C-alpha cells in the first residue's frame, strides 16, 4: 500500500510582524494627511493673493467688540465688529504709496530707464 504523504506547507518565520505592518500603515495615513494639509494651505495662500481683501489691523475694545481696518479693492474701511453685527464706521484715505512708487512717478520716464 502506498501511503499518501500530504504535508502541510512549510512556512518560515514571518518577515514582517503584524505590529510593524500596522505601524507602516499608520505612517502612510499620517503622510497622506500631511500632504493633503499642505495642498489645502498652498491653495488658500494662492487664493489670498488673488483676492483684493486684506485686514490691515484690528483693535480689541472688550466684550467681544473690536475695530478693524480693512482694505477692499483699494478702499480702506474702518469697521466696527460686534458679535451680531458689522458696521461701517468711516472710509479712510487710501494708503500712501511706498517711497519707491512715489519716486518712480515723480521722475520722468527717460530718467527711469
C-alpha positions as CSV (number, residue, x, y, z in Angstrom):
1,X,0.0,0.0,0.0
2,X,1.2,3.5,-0.8
3,X,0.8,5.9,1.9
4,X,0.0,9.5,1.0
5,X,2.4,11.9,2.5
6,X,0.3,15.0,2.5
7,X,2.2,17.6,4.4
8,X,1.2,21.0,5.5
9,X,3.0,23.7,3.6
10,X,6.2,24.7,5.3
11,X,6.2,28.3,6.3
12,X,9.3,30.1,7.5
13,X,9.4,32.9,10.1
14,X,7.3,36.0,9.4
15,X,9.5,38.6,7.8
16,X,7.3,41.5,9.0
17,X,5.5,41.1,12.2
18,X,1.8,42.4,12.3
19,X,2.8,45.2,14.6
20,X,5.2,46.6,12.0
21,X,2.6,46.3,9.3
22,X,0.2,48.4,11.4
23,X,2.9,50.9,12.1
24,X,3.7,51.3,8.4
25,X,0.0,51.7,7.6
26,X,-0.3,54.4,10.2
27,X,2.8,56.2,8.8
28,X,1.2,56.1,5.3
29,X,-2.1,57.6,6.6
30,X,-0.2,60.4,8.5
31,X,1.9,61.2,5.4
32,X,-1.3,61.4,3.3
33,X,-2.9,63.8,5.9
34,X,0.2,66.0,6.0
35,X,0.3,66.1,2.2
36,X,-3.4,67.0,2.0
37,X,-3.0,69.8,4.6
38,X,0.0,71.2,2.6
39,X,-2.1,71.2,-0.6
40,X,-5.0,72.9,1.1
41,X,-2.7,75.5,2.7
42,X,-0.9,76.1,-0.6
43,X,-4.3,76.6,-2.4
44,X,-5.5,79.1,0.2
45,X,-2.4,81.2,0.0
46,X,-2.6,81.4,-3.8
47,X,-6.3,82.5,-3.5
48,X,-5.3,85.1,-0.9
49,X,-3.0,86.8,-3.4
50,X,-5.8,86.9,-5.9
51,X,-8.3,88.4,-3.5
52,X,-8.4,92.1,-3.0
53,X,-9.4,92.0,0.6
54,X,-7.0,92.4,3.5
55,X,-7.2,93.2,7.2
56,X,-4.6,95.8,7.9
57,X,-5.1,95.8,11.7
58,X,-7.6,95.3,14.5
59,X,-8.1,96.8,17.9
60,X,-10.0,94.9,20.6
61,X,-12.4,97.1,22.6
62,X,-13.5,94.4,25.1
63,X,-16.7,92.4,25.4
64,X,-16.1,90.8,22.0
65,X,-16.2,94.1,20.2
66,X,-13.4,95.5,18.0
67,X,-12.4,97.9,15.3
68,X,-10.7,96.7,12.2
69,X,-9.2,98.5,9.2
70,X,-10.0,96.5,6.1
71,X,-8.7,97.1,2.5
72,X,-11.2,96.1,-0.2
73,X,-10.3,96.7,-3.8
74,X,-8.2,99.8,-3.0
75,X,-10.6,101.3,-0.5
76,X,-9.7,101.4,3.2
77,X,-12.6,101.0,5.6
78,X,-12.9,101.3,9.4
79,X,-15.3,98.6,10.5
80,X,-16.9,98.2,13.9
81,X,-17.3,94.5,14.8
82,X,-19.7,93.1,17.4
83,X,-20.9,89.5,18.0
84,X,-24.0,90.0,15.8
85,X,-23.1,92.9,13.5
86,X,-20.5,94.6,11.3
87,X,-20.8,98.3,10.9
88,X,-19.0,100.8,8.6
89,X,-17.6,103.5,10.8
90,X,-15.9,105.5,8.1
91,X,-14.0,105.3,4.9
92,X,-10.3,106.1,5.4
93,X,-7.9,107.8,3.0
94,X,-6.1,105.5,0.6
95,X,-2.8,104.0,1.6
96,X,0.0,106.4,0.6
97,X,2.3,104.9,-2.0
98,X,5.6,103.5,-1.0
99,X,8.7,105.6,-1.3
100,X,9.9,103.7,-4.4
101,X,6.5,104.2,-6.1
102,X,6.5,107.9,-5.3
103,X,10.0,108.3,-6.8
104,X,9.1,106.3,-9.9
105,X,6.0,108.5,-10.5
106,X,8.0,111.8,-9.8
107,X,10.8,111.0,-12.2
108,X,10.4,111.5,-16.0
109,X,10.2,108.2,-17.9
110,X,13.6,109.0,-19.6
111,X,15.4,109.0,-16.3
112,X,13.8,105.8,-15.1
113,X,15.2,103.7,-18.0
